[in-house]
Structures are given as C-alpha cells and as structure tokens.
Amino acid sequence: MFTGIISHTGIFKEYRIGKQEMVIETPELAARLEIGDSLAVNGVCLSLIWKEKSMLCFDLSKETLSRTRLGSLRRGEPLNLELSLTLSSPLSGHLVTGHIDSTGKVITVQKKGKGIRMTISFPADLSPYFIPKGSVAINGVSLTIVKLHSSSFDAEIIPITLKNSNLSLLKPGNMVNIECDILGKYVYNWLYKTKGKSK
C-alpha cells in the first residue's frame, strides 16, 4: 500500500530477458530495500528480485506489461518511486495500491501560476470511479480531480509535486498509468451487486 506522495526518483536502465525484468538506478533507495520488498515504480507495485550497488531489478508480469506503460520506457527515463506505507507513516495523499487500472493520454498541459493544469483521457470503463474533487493516482502521484469530463479529467499539479516527480516532463500525447481511488471502486462494486440482488 502507498500514499501517492513521491519523495524519490530513479532512472530506467534496461530490460532483461526480453521484457520479463527491468533494472532501475536509485542510489537513494537501494540501501534501504531488501530482496522481496515492494516499491511503487511510476505507480506500479513491484517486488525486488536482486540488487547490486545502486541498481535494482524487478519482475514484469504479462499483466503489468498489458495494463501499464512500464514496457515502453526509454533508457534514461526518470521514474517516480515510493516506498511502501507503514502503520506509522502519515497518509498525506490517498490510499494507493500500486495496481494500475489502465493507461490514459495527456491531452493538454497549461501553465497555472507556478503549477500546471493537465487534462488526461481515460477509457470508458473507468468512468464510474471518477468524481469531481475525488482522488486519482497518475504515474503513482496522488492528484485531485478538479473538473470531470465525459472521457477525461483535469488535475492541477502544484510546484512541489512538479519538483519531486516526473509529471513536469509530461507533454500532450504522452501515456500515463492510471489508478482509480480504491474506495470508489469498492463502493461502486457494492452498489452494483446490491442493485442486482434487489431485482
């Protein structure tokens, strides 16, 4: 479990065994992780399988490759990293599982004071999980939906988030990982099943 508050970044180095494994470089976090530990990489919860100095290697499952953009990274690309949540960690963002629902596309990026306002499209099947002022994780970053459209939403990214994450590098046309709010998914699922039983 994670919070969507990014405090570390890493660099994508290479794929191994086709794309069954990926290697990232992160001098800050390498010493803090042990084999088997979880790390959110651009919002995707991955398990560490080996490390060497500042290099970390993770498995990439077929599900991960099909639902996220971790299979289309460019060598040297910056990655958002977040250590897993502990019971004593402050929950500054929202509850993020690291299980990506789908990818979306950046439609527009507009300057908004010292921050930016970004419009991101999403697949139609995710629409029940979005509400105005609700939470969403983009590349692992906890954001608030400021305006909801039929197939996209607007989010404003403040300066400190731009500084600490790779969202500052996004441009129209770029693909991003989307994780919907887990509370919204549970509520929708409960209401859907309850409605079915009442017929």
N, C-alpha and C positions, 0 to 999 in steps of 0.2 A: 504494500500500500504506500502511496505517495501523496504529496500535497499540491504539486504543480508549481512550487516555488523553486526556481532554478538558481543555484548558487555556484555551480561548476560547469565547465565546458570541456570538451575533448575534441580530438581530431580523428577523422576516419582515415585509417592507414591502408587497409586492403581486405579483400575477401580471400577465404581459404577453402579448399576442397569444393571448387565451383563457387557456390554461394551458401554453403552449409554453415560456414563460420565467418565472423567478421572480427577484425582487430582494430582497436582504437587506442589512441595515446592520450593519457591523462596523468601527468606527474603528480598532480594534487591528490588524486583519489587512489592511485594504485596501491600505496602502502596501507590504506585503510580497508581494503577489501580482501576477503579470503575466498578460496575456491568454493563455489556453491552459493555465494552471496548474490543478492539481486541488485540490479542497477537499472534505473529508467534511462534509456537512451533515445532521445527525441520522443519521449513519452512511452516507449515500448519497454515493458519489464523483461529484462534478460538475465540469465544466470551465468556467472563467471565460470569458465571451464579451465582456463590456465592464464597465468600472467608471468611476465618477465620484465623486471625493472618497471618502466612506466607504461608498458604495453599490456592491454587486457584483451582477452579473446572470449567471444560468446557464440553459442549455438544460434542458428537462424532456422526456425522450423518453416515448413511449407505454408502454414497458416500465417506466420509473421510476414513472409515474403509476399503473400497474396493480399493481405489486408493493409500493409504499411508501405512506406517508401524506403525501407531500410535496404531493399535490394537494388536501389538505383542511386546509391550515394557516389559522389565523386571524390577521388583521392584528395585529401587535404580539407574536406568539407567540415566546418565546425558543427559540433553536436551538443545539444542540451543534455546535461547529466544531473540526475538526482538520486541521492542515497535513499534507501527505504525508510519509511516512517517508523519511529519507535513510540512507545507509550508516553514518553516524556517530551516528545517533540511538539512544538507549537504548531497548530493547524492554521497556518496563515493564508492558505489558498482554499482548496476544497478537496474532498476525498477523491483521489485518482488511483485507479487500479493498475494502470500500465497495460491494459488490454484494449487495443485500438479497435474502434468500431469500423472505420473506413478512412479513406483519404478524401481530401477536398482540394479545391483550387483557389488560389488567391486571385480575386477579381480586380480589386483596386487597392491602392495604398495612397493615403492622403496625409499630408502634414497636418498635425493638430497641436498647435503650440509647440512644446518641446517633445511631444509624443507623436504618435501616428494613429490614424483610424483605418482599419483594414476590413474589407469585405471578402468573405470566404464562402464559396459554394459548398453544398453538401448533398449527398444522394437522397432521393425522395424517401427512402425507407427510414431515414433517421429523423424526419421531421417531427414525430411525436415527442421526441426527447428534448426539444429546444423550446425555451420560453424567454420572453424579454426579461432582462436582469438576471437570468439564470446563468449557471456555470458551464463552461466547456474547456477542455484541455486541447491546445494546439501545439503540436510538437512537444508535448509534455508540460506546456506552460498554462497555468490556471488563468483563464480570462472570463470576463463578464460580457454577456451578450447585451449590447446597448440598443440594437434595433434588429428585429427579426423580419425577414422577407420570406416569400414562398419557398425558395430553394437556396437561400443564402442568409448570412447574418453579418452584422457589423460589430466589431470589437475595437475598443481603444486600448492602445498599449502605451503605458507610461514610461518615462525616461529610464527609470531604474531597471525595468524589465527589458527594455531595448539594450541596455548596457550589459546585462547579465545573461542574455540568451542570444540565440541565432535569429530571432524574429526580426531584428533590424536589417537582416540581409535579404528578406523576402521581397519578391517583386511580382507584379501581375503575371499569371501563368504558372508560377511555382506551385508544386503539390505539397500538401502538409498532412500530417497524421492528426486524425480527429478522435477524441474520446469523449463521448457524451457523459453527462452527470449520472453517476451510478444511482443516486436517489431517485432521479427522474425515471430511469429505466425500471427500477423496482416498482414504483408507484404505477407506471403505465401497465406493466405486466400484471400487477394485482387487479387493477381496474378492468383490464381486458378479460381476465379469467373470471372475475366476479360477474361481469356483464353476461358472459357466456352461460354461467350457471343459473342466472335469473330468468333465462328464456323458458 
